[in-house]
Amino acid sequence: MCSETSLSHKVASLTADVVIVGAGPAGCSAAWDLADNGFRVLLLDRTAFPRKKTCAGGLTVKAVRALRYSIAPVIQRSVCSLSVSCRMRHPKLLKSNAAICHMVERSVFDDFCLKKTVTAGPRFAVVKRIEKIVENDRSVSLDTDGGMIRARFLIGADGVHSRVRRLTGRFARFRPGFAVEGIVDLAPPDDLNVGFDFSRVAGGYGWVFPKAEHINVGLYTLRSDVKITRQDLVDYSVRRIGRPLPTLITGSPLGMGGWRYRPGRGRVMLVGDAAGLVDPLLGEGLYHAIISGQKAASAILNAMNNGRDACETYAKGLMPIQRDLLFALAASNAFYRLPGMGHLLLISPPARIALMNGFSQGMPLLDIFRHGYRFWFGLPVPAR
Ligand SMILES: Cc1cc2nc3c(=O)[nH]c(=O)nc-3n(C[C@H](O)[C@H](O)[C@H](O)COP(=O)(O)OP(=O)(O)OC[C@H]3O[C@@H](n4cnc5c(N)ncnc54)[C@H](O)[C@@H]3O)c2cc1C
């Protein structure tokens, strides 16, 4: 485990090329790429690692591929099949020859990624509070409880409640989804598959994720007007798994609305949940967190080398992500309006062949929608 003293540096009046607020997957991905290109990076978090993070820890193949290093040591289970049902009825097992998803424990995964990232060069420091952010033509300064920090660029990777977003007013049309998860303290039986049940929650689903030593259960909705209670989760868990009851129940919003995020111009960029980049159909946020961090890093690299505005370059880099998000939004509007129909479509042979092959090959949803028929006909699938 990574102790704070071994990683953190005192902040008091620091300068850096880039300061990144938030050392989760988005922040670490940006920090890795920037440090790898020789930048002086200061990575801040409000807590020492390892720390608890409410998340089911399902990493898709595309997310694992996007990372710059192997995470094999922290993968608890690789998943080749999943069960989908509607109102707990008509469960169907969708199978793949290769893994479609990998299970991690978020606190362990995040700690691992931070340790890896720090070996690439960034300094890590804990700051409890950021009071003020001032941006001018040449730099950005942060007034923190640990002192003043000045950098040429600032990346806000501080998650769904992003302080950077609020202090800079960079993205007003942010909108949260919500999910509740719990831990069932039971070694998963061999026949328990990763499972999704639609219609359990309006605008979302219930999940069951078997891990190494326990089962993660949860309920997700993309709708901000739908309330999910602890009791809803307990009821779902009992119906789905039985006893023991789930413990360590926590809920958290998910960052959404990023299809409308416009970085503008200047020196401040938002990435990951801070920029609302969670996919509304599946509630998947890790992939976009990782690649948005990398795209922000690449935009800064471009700005330093070619003098282009980093935010404008970042806006271009975000376009494919935003297209995927808009597609996921349209798909979720259709799917969750008539989940019974959606479920029937999902389990139909053409759809399930496209999905399982597409997931195992690390394709984004929009690409699966466009090219998935090729799996059905045995045709080659173009790379994005
Ligand atoms: C219940 C639940 C289940 C989920 N399951 C999945 C899943 O299975 N698969 C998936 O892909 N996605 C899942 N998600 C979404 C996923 O967790 C997020 O999309 C992902 O964590 C976003 O990464 P991030 O780096 O942007 O933010 P985070 O992981 O939230 O990291 C933000 C970091 O910023 C730090 N921070 C916050 N505020 C400050 C501050 N003021 N100053 C300094 N540091 C600060 C935090 O301590 C944290 O370390 C789930 C979400 C929830 C709520």
The ligand as an SDF file (V2000), in Angstrom:
LIG
                    3D

 53 58  0  0  0  0  0  0  0  0999 V2000
  -21.7300    3.3050   -7.7770 C   0  0  0  0  0  0  0  0  0  0  0  0
  -20.8850    3.5580   -9.0060 C   0  0  0  0  0  0  0  0  0  0  0  0
  -20.4520    2.5050   -9.7710 C   0  0  0  0  0  0  0  0  0  0  0  0
  -19.6670    2.7220  -10.9100 C   0  0  0  0  0  0  0  0  0  0  0  0
  -19.2390    1.6460  -11.6100 N   0  0  0  0  0  0  0  0  0  0  0  0
  -18.4720    1.8350  -12.7170 C   0  0  0  0  0  0  0  0  0  0  0  0
  -17.9570    0.7310  -13.4300 C   0  0  0  0  0  0  0  0  0  0  0  0
  -18.1520   -0.4410  -13.0530 O   0  0  0  0  0  0  0  0  0  0  0  0
  -17.2390    0.9700  -14.5630 N   0  0  0  0  0  0  0  0  0  0  0  0
  -16.9810    2.2340  -14.9950 C   0  0  0  0  0  0  0  0  0  0  0  0
  -16.3270    2.3970  -16.0390 O   0  0  0  0  0  0  0  0  0  0  0  0
  -17.4380    3.3180  -14.3040 N   0  0  0  0  0  0  0  0  0  0  0  0
  -18.1560    3.1460  -13.1690 C   0  0  0  0  0  0  0  0  0  0  0  0
  -18.5740    4.2280  -12.4560 N   0  0  0  0  0  0  0  0  0  0  0  0
  -18.1450    5.5740  -12.8860 C   0  0  0  0  0  0  0  0  0  0  0  0
  -16.6620    5.7990  -12.4750 C   0  0  0  0  0  0  0  0  0  0  0  0
  -16.5060    5.5380  -11.0990 O   0  0  0  0  0  0  0  0  0  0  0  0
  -16.2250    7.2370  -12.7600 C   0  0  0  0  0  0  0  0  0  0  0  0
  -16.6350    7.5870  -14.0440 O   0  0  0  0  0  0  0  0  0  0  0  0
  -14.7100    7.3760  -12.6520 C   0  0  0  0  0  0  0  0  0  0  0  0
  -14.2770    7.1640  -11.3370 O   0  0  0  0  0  0  0  0  0  0  0  0
  -14.2890    8.7750  -13.0900 C   0  0  0  0  0  0  0  0  0  0  0  0
  -12.9080    8.9220  -12.8960 O   0  0  0  0  0  0  0  0  0  0  0  0
  -12.3120   10.3900  -12.6010 P   0  0  0  0  0  0  0  0  0  0  0  0
  -10.8380   10.2140  -12.5170 O   0  0  0  0  0  0  0  0  0  0  0  0
  -12.8860   11.3620  -13.5260 O   0  0  0  0  0  0  0  0  0  0  0  0
  -12.8880   10.7790  -11.1590 O   0  0  0  0  0  0  0  0  0  0  0  0
  -12.7080   10.0580   -9.7700 P   0  0  0  0  0  0  0  0  0  0  0  0
  -12.3940    8.6380   -9.9220 O   0  0  0  0  0  0  0  0  0  0  0  0
  -13.8980   10.4480   -8.9770 O   0  0  0  0  0  0  0  0  0  0  0  0
  -11.4150   10.7590   -9.1600 O   0  0  0  0  0  0  0  0  0  0  0  0
  -11.4640   12.0920   -8.7200 C   0  0  0  0  0  0  0  0  0  0  0  0
  -10.3390   12.3240   -7.7160 C   0  0  0  0  0  0  0  0  0  0  0  0
  -10.3650   13.7080   -7.3710 O   0  0  0  0  0  0  0  0  0  0  0  0
  -10.2050   13.8450   -5.9770 C   0  0  0  0  0  0  0  0  0  0  0  0
  -10.8360   15.0980   -5.5900 N   0  0  0  0  0  0  0  0  0  0  0  0
  -12.1450   15.3890   -5.5170 C   0  0  0  0  0  0  0  0  0  0  0  0
  -12.3210   16.6560   -5.1160 N   0  0  0  0  0  0  0  0  0  0  0  0
  -11.0800   17.1840   -4.9440 C   0  0  0  0  0  0  0  0  0  0  0  0
  -10.6040   18.4430   -4.5290 C   0  0  0  0  0  0  0  0  0  0  0  0
  -11.4420   19.4580   -4.2430 N   0  0  0  0  0  0  0  0  0  0  0  0
   -9.2670   18.6550   -4.4440 N   0  0  0  0  0  0  0  0  0  0  0  0
   -8.4000   17.6440   -4.7530 C   0  0  0  0  0  0  0  0  0  0  0  0
   -8.8050   16.4230   -5.1480 N   0  0  0  0  0  0  0  0  0  0  0  0
  -10.1280   16.1900   -5.2480 C   0  0  0  0  0  0  0  0  0  0  0  0
  -10.8830   12.6120   -5.3950 C   0  0  0  0  0  0  0  0  0  0  0  0
  -10.3740   12.3130   -4.0980 O   0  0  0  0  0  0  0  0  0  0  0  0
  -10.5210   11.5390   -6.4290 C   0  0  0  0  0  0  0  0  0  0  0  0
   -9.3130   10.8890   -6.0940 O   0  0  0  0  0  0  0  0  0  0  0  0
  -19.3320    4.0450  -11.3040 C   0  0  0  0  0  0  0  0  0  0  0  0
  -19.7650    5.1280  -10.5260 C   0  0  0  0  0  0  0  0  0  0  0  0
  -20.5250    4.8990   -9.3880 C   0  0  0  0  0  0  0  0  0  0  0  0
  -20.9760    6.0570   -8.5480 C   0  0  0  0  0  0  0  0  0  0  0  0
  1  2  1  0
  2  3  1  0
  2 52  2  0
  3  4  2  0
  4  5  1  0
  4 50  1  0
  5  6  2  0
  6  7  1  0
  6 13  1  0
  7  8  2  0
  7  9  1  0
  9 10  1  0
 10 11  2  0
 10 12  1  0
 12 13  2  0
 13 14  1  0
 14 15  1  0
 14 50  1  0
 15 16  1  0
 16 17  1  0
 16 18  1  0
 18 19  1  0
 18 20  1  0
 20 21  1  0
 20 22  1  0
 22 23  1  0
 23 24  1  0
 24 25  2  0
 24 26  1  0
 24 27  1  0
 27 28  1  0
 28 29  2  0
 28 30  1  0
 28 31  1  0
 31 32  1  0
 32 33  1  0
 33 34  1  0
 33 48  1  0
 34 35  1  0
 35 36  1  0
 35 46  1  0
 36 37  1  0
 36 45  1  0
 37 38  2  0
 38 39  1  0
 39 40  1  0
 39 45  2  0
 40 41  1  0
 40 42  2  0
 42 43  1  0
 43 44  2  0
 44 45  1  0
 46 47  1  0
 46 48  1  0
 48 49  1  0
 50 51  2  0
 51 52  1  0
 52 53  1  0
M  END
$$$$
